[in-house]
Protein backbone atom coordinates (compact mmCIF):
# COMPACT_ATOMS: atom_id res chain seq x y z
CA UNK A 1 0.00 0.00 0.00
CA UNK A 2 1.50 3.33 -1.10
CA UNK A 3 -0.31 5.20 1.68
CA UNK A 4 1.36 3.28 4.48
CA UNK A 5 4.84 2.34 5.65
CA UNK A 6 5.39 -0.86 7.65
CA UNK A 7 8.38 -1.78 9.75
CA UNK A 8 9.19 -4.42 12.33
CA UNK A 9 12.16 -2.38 13.56
CA UNK A 10 11.09 -1.43 17.09
CA UNK A 11 13.64 1.37 17.49
CA UNK A 12 12.71 2.95 14.16
CA UNK A 13 9.02 2.73 15.04
CA UNK A 14 9.67 4.40 18.40
CA UNK A 15 11.68 7.14 16.70
CA UNK A 16 8.95 7.79 14.12
CA UNK A 17 6.29 7.86 16.82
CA UNK A 18 8.41 10.25 18.91
CA UNK A 19 8.69 12.50 15.85
CA UNK A 20 4.88 12.60 15.57
CA UNK A 21 4.46 10.30 12.59
CA UNK A 22 0.97 8.84 12.63
CA UNK A 23 0.85 5.20 13.71
CA UNK A 24 -2.13 3.57 12.02
CA UNK A 25 -1.98 0.05 13.40
CA UNK A 26 0.12 -2.86 14.55
CA UNK A 27 0.41 -6.12 12.65
CA UNK A 28 0.66 -9.17 14.89
CA UNK A 29 0.29 -11.78 12.13
CA UNK A 30 3.89 -12.94 12.67
CA UNK A 31 4.09 -14.40 16.18
CA UNK A 32 7.81 -13.58 16.43
CA UNK A 33 7.77 -9.93 15.29
CA UNK A 34 5.19 -7.19 15.52
CA UNK A 35 4.89 -4.86 12.56
CA UNK A 36 4.12 -1.17 12.95
CA UNK A 37 2.11 0.52 10.20
CA UNK A 38 2.55 4.26 9.76
CA UNK A 39 0.87 6.74 7.48
CA UNK A 40 3.18 7.38 4.53
CA UNK A 41 4.51 10.90 4.01
CA UNK A 42 7.55 12.69 2.71
CA UNK A 43 8.44 13.59 6.30
CA UNK A 44 8.30 9.90 7.31
CA UNK A 45 10.65 9.03 4.46
CA UNK A 46 13.12 11.77 5.45
CA UNK A 47 13.01 10.77 9.12
CA UNK A 48 13.66 7.12 8.25
CA UNK A 49 16.61 8.07 6.05
CA UNK A 50 18.09 10.18 8.87
CA UNK A 51 17.52 7.36 11.37
CA UNK A 52 19.15 4.71 9.17
CA UNK A 53 22.16 6.94 8.41
CA UNK A 54 22.75 7.69 12.12
CA UNK A 55 21.97 11.39 11.61
CA UNK A 56 18.75 11.54 13.63
CA UNK A 57 18.21 13.27 16.94
CA UNK A 58 15.23 13.03 19.26
CA UNK A 59 14.40 14.39 22.69
CA UNK A 60 15.10 11.46 25.04
CA UNK A 61 11.89 11.67 27.07
CA UNK A 62 9.78 11.60 23.87
CA UNK A 63 11.72 8.55 22.65
CA UNK A 64 11.33 6.61 25.90
CA UNK A 65 7.65 7.54 26.08
CA UNK A 66 7.16 6.32 22.49
CA UNK A 67 8.90 3.02 23.38
CA UNK A 68 6.56 2.58 26.34
CA UNK A 69 3.50 3.28 24.19
CA UNK A 70 4.60 0.76 21.56
CA UNK A 71 5.26 -1.91 24.18
CA UNK A 72 1.74 -1.36 25.53
CA UNK A 73 0.36 -1.91 22.02
CA UNK A 74 2.44 -5.07 21.59
CA UNK A 75 1.25 -6.68 24.80
CA UNK A 76 -2.38 -5.53 24.55
CA UNK A 77 -4.63 -8.54 24.37
CA UNK A 78 -1.76 -11.01 24.79
C-alpha positions as CSV (number, residue, x, y, z in Angstrom):
1,X,0.0,0.0,0.0
2,X,1.5,3.3,-1.1
3,X,-0.3,5.2,1.7
4,X,1.4,3.3,4.5
5,X,4.8,2.3,5.7
6,X,5.4,-0.9,7.6
7,X,8.4,-1.8,9.8
8,X,9.2,-4.4,12.3
9,X,12.2,-2.4,13.6
10,X,11.1,-1.4,17.1
11,X,13.6,1.4,17.5
12,X,12.7,2.9,14.2
13,X,9.0,2.7,15.0
14,X,9.7,4.4,18.4
15,X,11.7,7.1,16.7
16,X,9.0,7.8,14.1
17,X,6.3,7.9,16.8
18,X,8.4,10.3,18.9
19,X,8.7,12.5,15.8
20,X,4.9,12.6,15.6
21,X,4.5,10.3,12.6
22,X,1.0,8.8,12.6
23,X,0.9,5.2,13.7
24,X,-2.1,3.6,12.0
25,X,-2.0,0.0,13.4
26,X,0.1,-2.9,14.6
27,X,0.4,-6.1,12.6
28,X,0.7,-9.2,14.9
29,X,0.3,-11.8,12.1
30,X,3.9,-12.9,12.7
31,X,4.1,-14.4,16.2
32,X,7.8,-13.6,16.4
33,X,7.8,-9.9,15.3
34,X,5.2,-7.2,15.5
35,X,4.9,-4.9,12.6
36,X,4.1,-1.2,12.9
37,X,2.1,0.5,10.2
38,X,2.6,4.3,9.8
39,X,0.9,6.7,7.5
40,X,3.2,7.4,4.5
41,X,4.5,10.9,4.0
42,X,7.6,12.7,2.7
43,X,8.4,13.6,6.3
44,X,8.3,9.9,7.3
45,X,10.7,9.0,4.5
46,X,13.1,11.8,5.5
47,X,13.0,10.8,9.1
48,X,13.7,7.1,8.2
49,X,16.6,8.1,6.0
50,X,18.1,10.2,8.9
51,X,17.5,7.4,11.4
52,X,19.2,4.7,9.2
53,X,22.2,6.9,8.4
54,X,22.8,7.7,12.1
55,X,22.0,11.4,11.6
56,X,18.8,11.5,13.6
57,X,18.2,13.3,16.9
58,X,15.2,13.0,19.3
59,X,14.4,14.4,22.7
60,X,15.1,11.5,25.0
61,X,11.9,11.7,27.1
62,X,9.8,11.6,23.9
63,X,11.7,8.6,22.7
64,X,11.3,6.6,25.9
65,X,7.6,7.5,26.1
66,X,7.2,6.3,22.5
67,X,8.9,3.0,23.4
68,X,6.6,2.6,26.3
69,X,3.5,3.3,24.2
70,X,4.6,0.8,21.6
71,X,5.3,-1.9,24.2
72,X,1.7,-1.4,25.5
73,X,0.4,-1.9,22.0
74,X,2.4,-5.1,21.6
75,X,1.2,-6.7,24.8
76,X,-2.4,-5.5,24.6
77,X,-4.6,-8.5,24.4
78,X,-1.8,-11.0,24.8
